[in-house]
């Protein structure tokens, strides 16, 4: 099964800023040598993550990886939690949201963007104690849209998040076809679109 990381790799030629958040971020953190505890990591894609970071640097793309994270000792809303450096997650703990500094950094990048594509939440937003990062990103997208940016929300989780926060009518467009949308934007021919066009 293809990872979103491989889609990110193919999108590098079309973006100025690329924010990596949610569970995907910990693969990049581990690829850089950080300690990720029990966080979600795609070990099969560590080399791909390294390559993405190298290519982004070569092309002058601002690839943003969270600097802090909210960790928990269980995948549970009521678990013990604390904020730590994203590269120093203790053994037995897992990252479930971005930290306060990362939320501020992401919001700043978003507010200064003219075209925004959001595909994937910043944490386990379904749990109240781990939704702050995703909410901060959603609010920043709304503010940027109000300033004239075009904002496209794509994918089931992002759509669920924007709807949970009652902000769907404050962005430019909401698409439920996240993966297909990304492939279309990078120029891959989709059979369904081809059939309609032809």
FENBEL-V898622 format. One record per backbone hydrogen bond with DSSP energy under -1.0 kcal/mol. NH is the residue of the N-H (numbers start at 1). CO is the residue of the C=O. Records with the same first field share a line. If there is no record, write none. Layout:
# FENBEL-V898622
NH: CO + CO
This chain:
# FENBEL-V898622
8: 4
9: 5
10: 6
11: 7
14: 11
18: 62
20: 64
25: 22
27: 24
28: 24
29: 25
30: 26
31: 27
32: 28
33: 30
34: 29
35: 87
38: 93
39: 36
45: 42
46: 43
49: 45
50: 46
51: 47
52: 48
53: 49
54: 50
55: 51
56: 52
57: 53
58: 54
59: 55
61: 56
62: 16
63: 61
64: 18
69: 84
70: 97
71: 82
72: 94
73: 80
76: 74
79: 76
82: 71
84: 69
86: 67
88: 85
89: 35
93: 90
94: 72
96: 70
97: 70
99: 68
103: 99
104: 100
105: 101
106: 102
107: 103
108: 104
109: 105
110: 106
111: 107
112: 108
113: 110
116: 150
118: 152
124: 96
125: 123
127: 124
130: 127
131: 128
135: 131
136: 132
137: 133
138: 134
139: 135
140: 136
141: 137
142: 138
143: 139
144: 140
145: 141
146: 142
147: 143
148: 145
149: 144
150: 114
152: 116
153: 173
154: 118
155: 175
159: 155
160: 156
161: 157
162: 158
163: 159
164: 160
165: 161
166: 163
167: 162
170: 167
173: 151
175: 153
178: 176
181: 177
182: 178
183: 179
184: 180
185: 181
186: 182
187: 184
188: 183
194: 190
195: 191
196: 192
197: 193
198: 194
